[in-house]
Amino acid sequence: MRIPFTKMQGLGNDFMVIDMISNPVLLTREQVRQLADRHFGVGFDQLLLVEPPASPEVDFQYRIFNADGTEVEHCGNGARCFAVFVHDKGLTGKNPVRVGTLNGELVLTLTGNNQVTVNMGVPRLRPADIPFHAPQQAPLYKRNIGTGNLKHEVEFAALSLGNPHAVLKVDDVAAAEVGEIGRELGSHPHFTEGVNVGFMQVVDRGRIRLRVYERGSGETLACGTGACAAVVAGCLEGLLDDTVRVTLNGGDLIVNWAGGDEPVMMSGPASTVFEGSIQV
């Protein structure tokens, strides 16, 4: 079969987007991995599927698959691309757009010039809701990673924004051991569904630098949910104000969180790179 697709990016976090309403296809995990290959396929951090709504409360279903073929609950940069895609393709004229995900509903608002604000929902802090094995909720957690003489302890905040995140504070994000720590903490057995690992450098109360190692994809140029998780973690520690500019390797996002049971709001760009089709 031949699949039409759109290649999109949000701050360099890149996606293959398929309209499953006009061209429904069934992809296996192995086929997703083949499509993700940057040498033999399309190449992407995540595959985004636009599907018909599963309930009358939403306009579409939004499904996300990592480059390794695993389905995940949420992707903030992908959500912005999703909003631009359904408008550009004429699938809806609504603004905002409501979409259903594995973990609930998202509200996506286009604000002009391919800028999108996403209501990311209320952060979940209880270990069982992340999910994370811990005897009780705490501001920070400590776990050992590595083996033998290389075993060492890391300290991090843990929370969920529809998908699990661990956030570590670092003095210099450029020098952080993102690959090594990201792989080991990301697959720690206490995170029963794996975890995205963020490395946050606080510049001042209104700005942080961030790198994220995403489960199933490795380090990406940007991670929307990771940016939101880092801001929530910094706010809970009293390090940040309620509106923060998050500088990632792919560019900047603006994240706002008023605290408590208020939702996290994320704003940033999304754009189309090219259109194509591929034989699977």
Accessible surface in RSA format (square Angstrom, percent):
REM  Atomic radii and reference values for relative SASA: ProtOr
REM  Chains: A
REM  Algorithm: Lee & Richards
REM  Probe-radius: 1.40
REM  Slices: 20
REM RES _ NUM      All-atoms   Total-Side   Main-Chain    Non-polar    All polar
REM                ABS   REL    ABS   REL    ABS   REL    ABS   REL    ABS   REL
RES MET A   1    92.89  48.1  56.49  37.4  36.40  86.7  53.49  45.5  39.39  52.2
RES ARG A   2   143.04  60.1 119.33  60.8  23.71  56.4  53.58  73.2  89.46  54.2
RES ILE A   3     0.24   0.1   0.23   0.2   0.00   0.0   0.24   0.2   0.00   0.0
RES PRO A   4    57.14  41.6  54.26  49.5   2.88  10.5  54.59  45.1   2.55  15.8
RES PHE A   5    16.81   8.4   9.47   5.9   7.34  19.1  14.05   8.5   2.77   7.9
RES THR A   6     3.34   2.4   3.29   3.3   0.05   0.1   1.20   1.6   2.14   3.2
RES LYS A   7    19.82   9.7  19.82  12.2   0.00   0.0   0.88   0.8  18.95  20.2
RES MET A   8     0.00   0.0   0.00   0.0   0.00   0.0   0.00   0.0   0.00   0.0
RES GLN A   9    55.52  31.0  55.41  40.5   0.12   0.3  14.93  31.8  40.59  30.8
RES GLY A  10     0.41   0.5   0.00   N/A   0.41   0.5   0.41   1.1   0.00   0.0
RES LEU A  11    17.38   9.7  11.57   8.3   5.81  14.6  15.92  11.2   1.46   3.9
RES GLY A  12    25.17  31.0   0.00   N/A  25.17  31.0  16.02  44.0   9.15  20.5
RES ASN A  13     0.93   0.6   0.93   0.9   0.00   0.0   0.00   0.0   0.93   0.9
RES ASP A  14    16.44  11.5  16.44  16.4   0.00   0.0  10.93  25.7   5.51   5.5
RES PHE A  15     0.00   0.0   0.00   0.0   0.00   0.0   0.00   0.0   0.00   0.0
RES MET A  16     0.00   0.0   0.00   0.0   0.00   0.0   0.00   0.0   0.00   0.0
RES VAL A  17     0.24   0.2   0.00   0.0   0.24   0.6   0.00   0.0   0.24   0.7
RES ILE A  18     0.37   0.2   0.31   0.2   0.06   0.1   0.37   0.3   0.00   0.0
RES ASP A  19    20.71  14.5  17.72  17.6   2.99   7.1   9.55  22.5  11.16  11.1
RES MET A  20    22.72  11.8  17.96  11.9   4.76  11.3  17.96  15.3   4.76   6.3
RES ILE A  21    67.80  38.6  46.97  35.0  20.82  50.2  48.17  34.7  19.63  53.3
RES SER A  22    71.60  60.5  39.21  52.3  32.39  74.6  30.82  65.6  40.79  57.1
RES ASN A  23    62.22  42.9  56.71  54.8   5.51  13.3  11.32  27.2  50.91  49.2
RES PRO A  24    97.89  71.3  77.33  70.5  20.56  74.7  77.63  64.1  20.27 126.0
RES VAL A  25    27.86  18.3  13.12  11.9  14.74  35.5  22.14  19.2   5.72  15.5
RES LEU A  26   160.26  89.3 147.45 105.5  12.81  32.2 147.76 103.8  12.50  33.6
RES LEU A  27    31.60  17.6   6.16   4.4  25.44  64.0   6.17   4.3  25.43  68.4
RES THR A  28    76.16  54.2  69.54  70.5   6.62  15.8  72.91  97.9   3.26   4.9
RES ARG A  29   128.28  53.9 116.69  59.5  11.59  27.6  46.11  63.0  82.17  49.8
RES GLU A  30    81.71  46.9  79.98  60.5   1.74   4.1  45.62  88.2  36.09  29.5
RES GLN A  31    40.99  22.9  40.99  30.0   0.00   0.0   9.63  20.5  31.36  23.8
RES VAL A  32     3.63   2.4   3.63   3.3   0.00   0.0   3.63   3.2   0.00   0.0
RES ARG A  33    94.35  39.6  86.47  44.1   7.88  18.8  35.15  48.0  59.20  35.9
RES GLN A  34    96.12  53.8  88.63  64.8   7.50  17.8  36.95  78.7  59.17  44.9
RES LEU A  35     4.76   2.6   4.34   3.1   0.41   1.0   4.76   3.3   0.00   0.0
RES ALA A  36     9.53   8.8   3.22   5.0   6.31  14.4   3.44   4.8   6.09  16.1
RES ASP A  37    55.57  38.9  45.96  45.7   9.61  22.7  16.47  38.8  39.11  39.0
RES ARG A  38   133.65  56.1 103.37  52.7  30.28  72.1  59.04  80.7  74.60  45.2
RES HIS A  39   163.25  89.2 129.23  89.8  34.03  87.0  83.88  86.4  79.38  92.4
RES PHE A  40   183.96  92.0 149.68  92.7  34.28  89.2 155.65  94.4  28.31  81.0
RES GLY A  41    23.47  28.9   0.00   N/A  23.47  28.9   1.60   4.4  21.87  49.0
RES VAL A  42    24.80  16.3   3.60   3.3  21.20  51.1   8.73   7.6  16.08  43.6
RES GLY A  43     0.40   0.5   0.00   N/A   0.40   0.5   0.40   1.1   0.00   0.0
RES PHE A  44     3.38   1.7   0.00   0.0   3.38   8.8   0.00   0.0   3.38   9.7
RES ASP A  45    16.65  11.7  15.98  15.9   0.67   1.6   0.67   1.6  15.98  15.9
RES GLN A  46     2.70   1.5   2.70   2.0   0.00   0.0   0.49   1.1   2.21   1.7
RES LEU A  47     0.49   0.3   0.49   0.3   0.00   0.0   0.49   0.3   0.00   0.0
RES LEU A  48     0.00   0.0   0.00   0.0   0.00   0.0   0.00   0.0   0.00   0.0
RES LEU A  49     8.28   4.6   8.28   5.9   0.00   0.0   8.28   5.8   0.00   0.0
RES VAL A  50     0.00   0.0   0.00   0.0   0.00   0.0   0.00   0.0   0.00   0.0
RES GLU A  51    29.83  17.1  29.83  22.6   0.00   0.0   6.68  12.9  23.15  18.9
RES PRO A  52    73.41  53.5  68.05  62.0   5.36  19.5  68.21  56.3   5.20  32.3
RES PRO A  53    65.37  47.6  44.71  40.8  20.66  75.1  44.71  36.9  20.66 128.4
RES ALA A  54    85.15  78.3  43.44  67.0  41.71  94.9  54.27  76.4  30.88  81.8
RES SER A  55    42.79  36.2  34.93  46.6   7.86  18.1  33.63  71.6   9.17  12.8
RES PRO A  56   130.52  95.1  91.48  83.4  39.04 141.9 103.75  85.7  26.77 166.4
RES GLU A  57   112.75  64.7  96.57  73.1  16.18  38.5  60.14 116.3  52.61  43.0
RES VAL A  58    14.18   9.3   6.23   5.6   7.95  19.2   7.44   6.5   6.74  18.3
RES ASP A  59    28.70  20.1  16.09  16.0  12.61  29.8   9.47  22.3  19.23  19.2
RES PHE A  60     8.39   4.2   8.39   5.2   0.00   0.0   8.39   5.1   0.00   0.0
RES GLN A  61    32.61  18.2  32.61  23.8   0.00   0.0   7.27  15.5  25.34  19.2
RES TYR A  62     1.54   0.7   0.00   0.0   1.54   4.0   0.00   0.0   1.54   1.9
RES ARG A  63    78.95  33.1  78.10  39.8   0.85   2.0  17.68  24.2  61.27  37.1
RES ILE A  64     0.83   0.5   0.83   0.6   0.00   0.0   0.83   0.6   0.00   0.0
RES PHE A  65    27.30  13.7  27.30  16.9   0.00   0.0  27.30  16.5   0.00   0.0
RES ASN A  66     4.75   3.3   4.75   4.6   0.00   0.0   0.00   0.0   4.75   4.6
RES ALA A  67    27.21  25.0  21.63  33.4   5.58  12.7  21.87  30.8   5.34  14.2
RES ASP A  68    47.39  33.2  43.31  43.1   4.08   9.6  29.28  68.9  18.11  18.1
RES GLY A  69     5.69   7.0   0.00   N/A   5.69   7.0   0.00   0.0   5.69  12.7
RES THR A  70    42.91  30.5  38.80  39.3   4.10   9.8  38.66  51.9   4.25   6.4
RES GLU A  71    60.00  34.4  32.56  24.6  27.44  65.3  13.36  25.8  46.64  38.1
RES VAL A  72    12.19   8.0  10.26   9.3   1.93   4.7  11.34   9.8   0.85   2.3
RES GLU A  73    22.67  13.0  22.29  16.9   0.38   0.9   9.23  17.8  13.44  11.0
RES HIS A  74     9.02   4.9   6.13   4.3   2.88   7.4   6.13   6.3   2.88   3.4
RES CYS A  75     9.39   7.1   6.94   7.7   2.45   5.8   5.08  12.9   4.31   4.7
RES GLY A  76     0.41   0.5   0.00   N/A   0.41   0.5   0.00   0.0   0.41   0.9
RES ASN A  77     0.00   0.0   0.00   0.0   0.00   0.0   0.00   0.0   0.00   0.0
RES GLY A  78     0.00   0.0   0.00   N/A   0.00   0.0   0.00   0.0   0.00   0.0
RES ALA A  79     0.00   0.0   0.00   0.0   0.00   0.0   0.00   0.0   0.00   0.0
RES ARG A  80     0.00   0.0   0.00   0.0   0.00   0.0   0.00   0.0   0.00   0.0
RES CYS A  81     0.00   0.0   0.00   0.0   0.00   0.0   0.00   0.0   0.00   0.0
RES PHE A  82     0.00   0.0   0.00   0.0   0.00   0.0   0.00   0.0   0.00   0.0
RES ALA A  83     0.00   0.0   0.00   0.0   0.00   0.0   0.00   0.0   0.00   0.0
RES VAL A  84     1.40   0.9   1.25   1.1   0.15   0.4   1.40   1.2   0.00   0.0
RES PHE A  85     5.91   3.0   4.71   2.9   1.19   3.1   5.91   3.6   0.00   0.0
RES VAL A  86     0.00   0.0   0.00   0.0   0.00   0.0   0.00   0.0   0.00   0.0
RES HIS A  87    51.21  28.0  34.69  24.1  16.52  42.3  16.88  17.4  34.32  39.9
RES ASP A  88    98.83  69.2  62.41  62.1  36.43  86.1  27.01  63.6  71.83  71.6
RES LYS A  89    91.10  44.4  63.51  39.0  27.59  65.7  37.03  33.3  54.07  57.6
RES GLY A  90    62.81  77.5   0.00   N/A  62.81  77.5  31.15  85.5  31.66  70.9
RES LEU A  91    49.28  27.4  21.75  15.6  27.53  69.2  24.96  17.5  24.32  65.4
RES THR A  92    23.37  16.6   7.64   7.7  15.72  37.5  14.80  19.9   8.57  13.0
RES GLY A  93    74.57  92.0   0.00   N/A  74.57  92.0  37.87 103.9  36.70  82.2
RES LYS A  94   119.62  58.4 112.94  69.3   6.68  15.9  78.97  71.1  40.65  43.3
RES ASN A  95    76.91  53.0  42.56  41.1  34.35  82.7  14.67  35.3  62.24  60.2
RES PRO A  96    58.87  42.9  51.65  47.1   7.22  26.2  51.65  42.6   7.22  44.9
RES VAL A  97     0.00   0.0   0.00   0.0   0.00   0.0   0.00   0.0   0.00   0.0
RES ARG A  98   101.07  42.4 101.07  51.5   0.00   0.0  19.67  26.9  81.40  49.3
RES VAL A  99     0.00   0.0   0.00   0.0   0.00   0.0   0.00   0.0   0.00   0.0
RES GLY A 100     6.97   8.6   0.00   N/A   6.97   8.6   6.97  19.1   0.00   0.0
RES THR A 101    20.58  14.6   5.72   5.8  14.86  35.4   1.51   2.0  19.07  28.8
RES LEU A 102   108.49  60.4  73.75  52.8  34.73  87.3  78.07  54.8  30.41  81.8
RES ASN A 103    57.86  39.9  37.66  36.4  20.20  48.6  10.18  24.5  47.68  46.1
RES GLY A 104    41.45  51.1   0.00   N/A  41.45  51.1  37.43 102.7   4.02   9.0
RES GLU A 105    80.67  46.3  50.54  38.2  30.13  71.7  23.72  45.9  56.95  46.5
RES LEU A 106     9.48   5.3   9.14   6.5   0.33   0.8   9.48   6.7   0.00   0.0
RES VAL A 107    31.60  20.8  30.88  28.0   0.72   1.7  30.88  26.8   0.72   1.9
RES LEU A 108     0.00   0.0   0.00   0.0   0.00   0.0   0.00   0.0   0.00   0.0
RES THR A 109    46.19  32.9  46.19  46.8   0.00   0.0  32.65  43.9  13.54  20.5
RES LEU A 110    36.56  20.4  27.70  19.8   8.87  22.3  27.70  19.5   8.87  23.9
RES THR A 111    86.31  61.4  47.68  48.3  38.63  92.1  50.05  67.2  36.27  54.8
RES GLY A 112    41.16  50.8   0.00   N/A  41.16  50.8  35.35  97.0   5.80  13.0
RES ASN A 113   149.73 103.3 114.78 110.9  34.95  84.1  33.89  81.6 115.85 112.0
RES ASN A 114    66.21  45.7  60.17  58.1   6.04  14.5   8.99  21.6  57.22  55.3
RES GLN A 115    71.21  39.8  70.61  51.6   0.60   1.4  25.77  54.9  45.44  34.5
RES VAL A 116     0.51   0.3   0.00   0.0   0.51   1.2   0.20   0.2   0.30   0.8
RES THR A 117    27.05  19.2  26.29  26.6   0.76   1.8  17.40  23.4   9.65  14.6
RES VAL A 118     0.00   0.0   0.00   0.0   0.00   0.0   0.00   0.0   0.00   0.0
RES ASN A 119    42.60  29.4  40.80  39.4   1.81   4.4   4.36  10.5  38.25  37.0
RES MET A 120     7.82   4.1   0.00   0.0   7.82  18.6   0.00   0.0   7.82  10.4
RES GLY A 121    26.78  33.0   0.00   N/A  26.78  33.0  26.76  73.4   0.02   0.0
RES VAL A 122    64.82  42.7  51.64  46.7  13.18  31.8  51.64  44.9  13.18  35.8
RES PRO A 123    11.23   8.2   1.28   1.2   9.96  36.2   1.28   1.1   9.96  61.9
RES ARG A 124    88.38  37.1  83.90  42.8   4.47  10.7  25.14  34.4  63.24  38.3
RES LEU A 125    47.88  26.7  42.54  30.4   5.33  13.4  42.54  29.9   5.33  14.4
RES ARG A 126   134.64  56.5 134.53  68.6   0.12   0.3  53.18  72.7  81.47  49.4
RES PRO A 127    13.95  10.2  13.95  12.7   0.00   0.0  13.95  11.5   0.00   0.0
RES ALA A 128    73.12  67.2  45.70  70.5  27.42  62.4  53.92  75.9  19.19  50.8
RES ASP A 129    58.56  41.0  44.87  44.7  13.69  32.4  10.84  25.5  47.72  47.6
RES ILE A 130     3.93   2.2   0.00   0.0   3.93   9.5   0.00   0.0   3.93  10.7
RES PRO A 131    32.80  23.9  32.80  29.9   0.00   0.0  32.80  27.1   0.00   0.0
RES PHE A 132     7.73   3.9   0.00   0.0   7.73  20.1   0.84   0.5   6.88  19.7
RES HIS A 133   107.35  58.7 103.58  72.0   3.77   9.7  69.59  71.7  37.76  43.9
RES ALA A 134    24.65  22.7   0.61   0.9  24.04  54.7   4.40   6.2  20.25  53.6
RES PRO A 135   139.64 101.8  95.63  87.2  44.01 160.0 109.13  90.1  30.51 189.6
RES GLN A 136   133.22  74.5 123.67  90.4   9.55  22.7  36.22  77.1  97.00  73.6
RES GLN A 137    94.02  52.6  70.51  51.5  23.52  56.0  23.20  49.4  70.83  53.7
RES ALA A 138    33.96  31.2  23.10  35.7  10.86  24.7  26.36  37.1   7.61  20.1
RES PRO A 139   109.70  79.9  90.23  82.2  19.47  70.8 102.48  84.6   7.21  44.8
RES LEU A 140    51.71  28.8  35.91  25.7  15.80  39.7  36.07  25.3  15.64  42.1
RES TYR A 141    14.54   6.8   9.53   5.4   5.01  13.0  14.07  10.6   0.46   0.6
RES LYS A 142   112.52  54.9  98.85  60.7  13.67  32.5  45.13  40.6  67.38  71.8
RES ARG A 143    41.32  17.3  36.67  18.7   4.64  11.1  16.41  22.4  24.91  15.1
RES ASN A 144    78.59  54.2  65.63  63.4  12.96  31.2   7.06  17.0  71.52  69.1
RES ILE A 145     6.99   4.0   1.30   1.0   5.70  13.7   6.99   5.0   0.00   0.0
RES GLY A 146    22.00  27.1   0.00   N/A  22.00  27.1   7.52  20.6  14.49  32.4
RES THR A 147   110.50  78.6 104.32 105.8   6.18  14.7  75.95 102.0  34.56  52.2
RES GLY A 148    66.47  82.0   0.00   N/A  66.47  82.0  45.56 125.0  20.91  46.8
RES ASN A 149   161.98 111.7 123.15 119.0  38.83  93.5  35.26  84.9 126.72 122.5
RES LEU A 150   138.50  77.1 129.58  92.7   8.92  22.4 133.83  94.0   4.67  12.6
RES LYS A 151   121.18  59.1  98.69  60.6  22.49  53.5  42.70  38.4  78.48  83.6
RES HIS A 152    67.53  36.9  59.67  41.5   7.86  20.1  60.97  62.8   6.56   7.6
RES GLU A 153   102.80  59.0  76.63  58.0  26.16  62.3  20.51  39.7  82.29  67.2
RES VAL A 154    11.63   7.7   7.10   6.4   4.53  10.9  11.63  10.1   0.00   0.0
RES GLU A 155    78.81  45.2  64.78  49.0  14.03  33.4  18.44  35.7  60.36  49.3
RES PHE A 156     0.97   0.5   0.00   0.0   0.97   2.5   0.97   0.6   0.00   0.0
RES ALA A 157     7.79   7.2   7.79  12.0   0.00   0.0   7.79  11.0   0.00   0.0
RES ALA A 158     7.49   6.9   0.00   0.0   7.49  17.0   0.00   0.0   7.49  19.8
RES LEU A 159     1.12   0.6   1.12   0.8   0.00   0.0   1.12   0.8   0.00   0.0
RES SER A 160     1.44   1.2   1.44   1.9   0.00   0.0   0.00   0.0   1.44   2.0
RES LEU A 161     2.39   1.3   0.05   0.0   2.33   5.9   2.31   1.6   0.08   0.2
RES GLY A 162     8.75  10.8   0.00   N/A   8.75  10.8   6.18  17.0   2.57   5.8
RES ASN A 163     8.56   5.9   7.49   7.2   1.07   2.6   1.07   2.6   7.49   7.2
RES PRO A 164     0.77   0.6   0.77   0.7   0.00   0.0   0.77   0.6   0.00   0.0
RES HIS A 165     1.56   0.8   1.56   1.1   0.00   0.0   0.25   0.3   1.31   1.5
RES ALA A 166     0.07   0.1   0.00   0.0   0.07   0.2   0.00   0.0   0.07   0.2
RES VAL A 167     5.23   3.4   2.26   2.0   2.98   7.2   2.26   2.0   2.98   8.1
RES LEU A 168    11.64   6.5  11.46   8.2   0.19   0.5  11.64   8.2   0.00   0.0
RES LYS A 169    92.81  45.3  65.56  40.2  27.25  64.9  52.71  47.4  40.10  42.7
RES VAL A 170    37.53  24.7  22.33  20.2  15.20  36.6  30.27  26.3   7.25  19.7
RES ASP A 171   144.36 101.1 120.12 119.6  24.24  57.3  39.75  93.6 104.61 104.3
RES ASP A 172    71.59  50.1  67.01  66.7   4.59  10.8  24.72  58.2  46.87  46.7
RES VAL A 173    12.12   8.0  12.12  11.0   0.00   0.0  12.12  10.5   0.00   0.0
RES ALA A 174    81.79  75.2  53.95  83.3  27.83  63.3  59.38  83.6  22.41  59.4
RES ALA A 175    75.47  69.4  45.72  70.6  29.75  67.7  55.99  78.9  19.48  51.6
RES ALA A 176    19.04  17.5   0.68   1.0  18.36  41.8   9.48  13.3   9.56  25.3
RES GLU A 177    97.77  56.1  87.19  66.0  10.58  25.2  38.87  75.2  58.90  48.1
RES VAL A 178     2.34   1.5   0.50   0.5   1.84   4.4   0.50   0.4   1.84   5.0
RES GLY A 179    27.28  33.6   0.00   N/A  27.28  33.6  19.67  54.0   7.61  17.0
RES GLU A 180    71.41  41.0  67.42  51.0   3.98   9.5  22.22  43.0  49.18  40.2
RES ILE A 181    21.31  12.1  21.31  15.9   0.00   0.0  21.31  15.3   0.00   0.0
RES GLY A 182     0.00   0.0   0.00   N/A   0.00   0.0   0.00   0.0   0.00   0.0
RES ARG A 183   136.73  57.4 128.74  65.6   7.99  19.0  52.26  71.4  84.47  51.2
RES GLU A 184    58.47  33.6  48.61  36.8   9.86  23.5  28.28  54.7  30.19  24.6
RES LEU A 185     0.00   0.0   0.00   0.0   0.00   0.0   0.00   0.0   0.00   0.0
RES GLY A 186     8.41  10.4   0.00   N/A   8.41  10.4   5.38  14.8   3.03   6.8
RES SER A 187    84.89  71.7  60.50  80.7  24.39  56.2  48.13 102.5  36.76  51.5
RES HIS A 188    22.16  12.1  19.33  13.4   2.83   7.2  11.36  11.7  10.80  12.6
RES PRO A 189   105.94  77.2  86.21  78.6  19.73  71.7  96.91  80.0   9.04  56.2
RES HIS A 190    66.29  36.2  66.29  46.1   0.00   0.0  38.22  39.4  28.07  32.7
RES PHE A 191     5.64   2.8   0.09   0.1   5.56  14.5   0.09   0.1   5.56  15.9
RES THR A 192    78.59  55.9  42.55  43.1  36.04  85.9  42.17  56.6  36.41  55.0
RES GLU A 193    98.32  56.4  78.23  59.2  20.09  47.8  38.42  74.3  59.90  48.9
RES GLY A 194    16.94  20.9   0.00   N/A  16.94  20.9  12.78  35.1   4.16   9.3
RES VAL A 195     0.21   0.1   0.00   0.0   0.21   0.5   0.00   0.0   0.21   0.6
RES ASN A 196     4.37   3.0   4.37   4.2   0.00   0.0   0.00   0.0   4.37   4.2
RES VAL A 197     0.00   0.0   0.00   0.0   0.00   0.0   0.00   0.0   0.00   0.0
RES GLY A 198     2.54   3.1   0.00   N/A   2.54   3.1   2.33   6.4   0.21   0.5
RES PHE A 199     0.79   0.4   0.79   0.5   0.00   0.0   0.79   0.5   0.00   0.0
RES MET A 200     0.45   0.2   0.27   0.2   0.18   0.4   0.27   0.2   0.18   0.2
RES GLN A 201    37.65  21.1  37.65  27.5   0.00   0.0   2.91   6.2  34.74  26.3
RES VAL A 202    52.70  34.7  27.99  25.3  24.71  59.5  27.99  24.3  24.71  67.0
RES VAL A 203    63.14  41.6  33.41  30.2  29.74  71.7  37.29  32.4  25.86  70.1
RES ASP A 204    79.87  55.9  70.82  70.5   9.06  21.4  42.22  99.4  37.65  37.5
RES ARG A 205   115.75  48.6 113.87  58.0   1.88   4.5  64.93  88.7  50.82  30.8
RES GLY A 206    30.14  37.2   0.00   N/A  30.14  37.2  19.20  52.7  10.94  24.5
RES ARG A 207    72.03  30.2  72.03  36.7   0.00   0.0  19.48  26.6  52.55  31.9
RES ILE A 208     0.00   0.0   0.00   0.0   0.00   0.0   0.00   0.0   0.00   0.0
RES ARG A 209    87.08  36.6  87.08  44.4   0.00   0.0  12.23  16.7  74.85  45.4
RES LEU A 210     2.44   1.4   0.05   0.0   2.40   6.0   0.05   0.0   2.40   6.4
RES ARG A 211    44.70  18.8  42.07  21.4   2.63   6.3   9.30  12.7  35.40  21.5
RES VAL A 212     1.18   0.8   0.60   0.5   0.59   1.4   0.60   0.5   0.59   1.6
RES TYR A 213    36.53  17.1  36.53  20.8   0.00   0.0  16.63  12.5  19.90  24.5
RES GLU A 214    13.75   7.9  13.74  10.4   0.02   0.0   0.64   1.2  13.11  10.7
RES ARG A 215    36.87  15.5  30.94  15.8   5.93  14.1  26.15  35.7  10.72   6.5
RES GLY A 216    29.75  36.7   0.00   N/A  29.75  36.7  12.05  33.1  17.70  39.6
RES SER A 217    32.83  27.7   0.38   0.5  32.45  74.7   6.57  14.0  26.26  36.8
RES GLY A 218    16.06  19.8   0.00   N/A  16.06  19.8  12.27  33.7   3.79   8.5
RES GLU A 219    68.78  39.5  39.54  29.9  29.23  69.6  21.57  41.7  47.21  38.5
RES THR A 220     8.84   6.3   0.22   0.2   8.61  20.5   5.22   7.0   3.62   5.5
RES LEU A 221    90.05  50.2  87.76  62.8   2.29   5.8  87.84  61.7   2.21   5.9
RES ALA A 222     0.73   0.7   0.00   0.0   0.73   1.7   0.73   1.0   0.00   0.0
RES CYS A 223     5.02   3.8   4.04   4.5   0.98   2.3   0.98   2.5   4.04   4.4
RES GLY A 224     0.96   1.2   0.00   N/A   0.96   1.2   0.00   0.0   0.96   2.1
RES THR A 225     1.53   1.1   1.48   1.5   0.05   0.1   0.00   0.0   1.53   2.3
RES GLY A 226     2.42   3.0   0.00   N/A   2.42   3.0   1.25   3.4   1.17   2.6
RES ALA A 227     0.00   0.0   0.00   0.0   0.00   0.0   0.00   0.0   0.00   0.0
RES CYS A 228     0.00   0.0   0.00   0.0   0.00   0.0   0.00   0.0   0.00   0.0
RES ALA A 229     0.16   0.1   0.16   0.2   0.00   0.0   0.16   0.2   0.00   0.0
RES ALA A 230     0.11   0.1   0.11   0.2   0.00   0.0   0.11   0.2   0.00   0.0
RES VAL A 231     0.00   0.0   0.00   0.0   0.00   0.0   0.00   0.0   0.00   0.0
RES VAL A 232     0.00   0.0   0.00   0.0   0.00   0.0   0.00   0.0   0.00   0.0
RES ALA A 233     1.70   1.6   0.59   0.9   1.11   2.5   1.28   1.8   0.42   1.1
RES GLY A 234     0.00   0.0   0.00   N/A   0.00   0.0   0.00   0.0   0.00   0.0
RES CYS A 235    27.44  20.8  11.59  12.9  15.85  37.3   9.68  24.5  17.75  19.1
RES LEU A 236    94.32  52.5  62.02  44.4  32.29  81.2  65.19  45.8  29.12  78.4
RES GLU A 237    54.48  31.3  24.50  18.5  29.98  71.4  18.56  35.9  35.92  29.3
RES GLY A 238    45.39  56.0   0.00   N/A  45.39  56.0  30.21  82.9  15.19  34.0
RES LEU A 239    58.77  32.7  53.81  38.5   4.96  12.5  55.74  39.1   3.03   8.2
RES LEU A 240     8.17   4.6   0.00   0.0   8.17  20.5   0.00   0.0   8.17  22.0
RES ASP A 241    68.37  47.9  62.17  61.9   6.20  14.7  23.53  55.4  44.84  44.7
RES ASP A 242    77.42  54.2  71.58  71.2   5.84  13.8  14.67  34.5  62.75  62.6
RES THR A 243    65.45  46.5  56.91  57.7   8.53  20.3  45.83  61.6  19.61  29.7
RES VAL A 244     0.41   0.3   0.00   0.0   0.41   1.0   0.41   0.4   0.00   0.0
RES ARG A 245   109.06  45.8 106.95  54.5   2.10   5.0  21.64  29.6  87.42  53.0
RES VAL A 246     0.00   0.0   0.00   0.0   0.00   0.0   0.00   0.0   0.00   0.0
RES THR A 247    22.96  16.3  20.70  21.0   2.26   5.4  20.69  27.8   2.26   3.4
RES LEU A 248     9.08   5.1   1.91   1.4   7.17  18.0   3.78   2.7   5.30  14.3
RES ASN A 249    94.94  65.5  58.54  56.6  36.40  87.7  15.65  37.7  79.29  76.6
RES GLY A 250    27.27  33.6   0.00   N/A  27.27  33.6   7.26  19.9  20.01  44.8
RES GLY A 251    24.28  29.9   0.00   N/A  24.28  29.9  23.41  64.3   0.87   1.9
RES ASP A 252    50.92  35.7  37.46  37.3  13.47  31.8  13.16  31.0  37.77  37.7
RES LEU A 253     0.59   0.3   0.00   0.0   0.59   1.5   0.59   0.4   0.00   0.0
RES ILE A 254    59.51  33.9  58.46  43.5   1.05   2.5  58.46  42.1   1.05   2.9
RES VAL A 255     0.00   0.0   0.00   0.0   0.00   0.0   0.00   0.0   0.00   0.0
RES ASN A 256    51.31  35.4  50.93  49.2   0.38   0.9  14.99  36.1  36.31  35.1
RES TRP A 257    10.20   4.1   7.35   3.6   2.85   6.7   7.35   3.9   2.85   4.6
RES ALA A 258    74.88  68.8  40.48  62.5  34.40  78.2  43.29  61.0  31.58  83.7
RES GLY A 259    19.70  24.3   0.00   N/A  19.70  24.3  17.27  47.4   2.43   5.4
RES GLY A 260    60.23  74.3   0.00   N/A  60.23  74.3  43.10 118.3  17.13  38.4
RES ASP A 261   128.31  89.9 110.53 110.0  17.78  42.0  33.46  78.8  94.85  94.6
RES GLU A 262    90.72  52.1  90.65  68.6   0.07   0.2  18.08  35.0  72.64  59.3
RES PRO A 263    41.88  30.5  38.11  34.7   3.78  13.7  38.11  31.5   3.78  23.5
RES VAL A 264     0.00   0.0   0.00   0.0   0.00   0.0   0.00   0.0   0.00   0.0
RES MET A 265    64.69  33.5  63.20  41.8   1.49   3.5  60.17  51.2   4.52   6.0
RES MET A 266     0.00   0.0   0.00   0.0   0.00   0.0   0.00   0.0   0.00   0.0
RES SER A 267    37.20  31.4  35.51  47.4   1.70   3.9  21.50  45.8  15.70  22.0
RES GLY A 268     3.19   3.9   0.00   N/A   3.19   3.9   3.19   8.7   0.00   0.0
RES PRO A 269    40.56  29.6  40.54  37.0   0.03   0.1  40.56  33.5   0.00   0.0
RES ALA A 270     1.49   1.4   0.00   0.0   1.49   3.4   1.05   1.5   0.44   1.2
RES SER A 271    34.33  29.0  34.33  45.8   0.00   0.0  27.66  58.9   6.68   9.4
RES THR A 272    59.30  42.2  33.52  34.0  25.77  61.4  28.20  37.9  31.10  47.0
RES VAL A 273    81.63  53.7  51.61  46.7  30.02  72.3  55.60  48.3  26.03  70.6
RES PHE A 274    92.62  46.3  85.19  52.8   7.43  19.3  92.62  56.2   0.00   0.0
RES GLU A 275    98.35  56.5  73.51  55.6  24.84  59.1  54.07 104.6  44.28  36.2
RES GLY A 276    28.77  35.5   0.00   N/A  28.77  35.5  23.58  64.7   5.19  11.6
RES SER A 277    51.10  43.2  31.20  41.6  19.90  45.8  13.84  29.5  37.27  52.2
RES ILE A 278    36.67  20.9  35.53  26.5   1.14   2.8  36.67  26.4   0.00   0.0
RES GLN A 279   108.30  60.6  89.07  65.1  19.23  45.8  49.53 105.4  58.77  44.6
RES VAL A 280    43.92  28.9   5.07   4.6  38.85  93.6  32.46  28.2  11.46  31.1
END  Absolute sums over single chains surface
CHAIN  1 A    11873.6       8882.4       2991.2       6258.9       5614.7
END  Absolute sums over all chains
TOTAL         11873.6       8882.4       2991.2       6258.9       5614.7
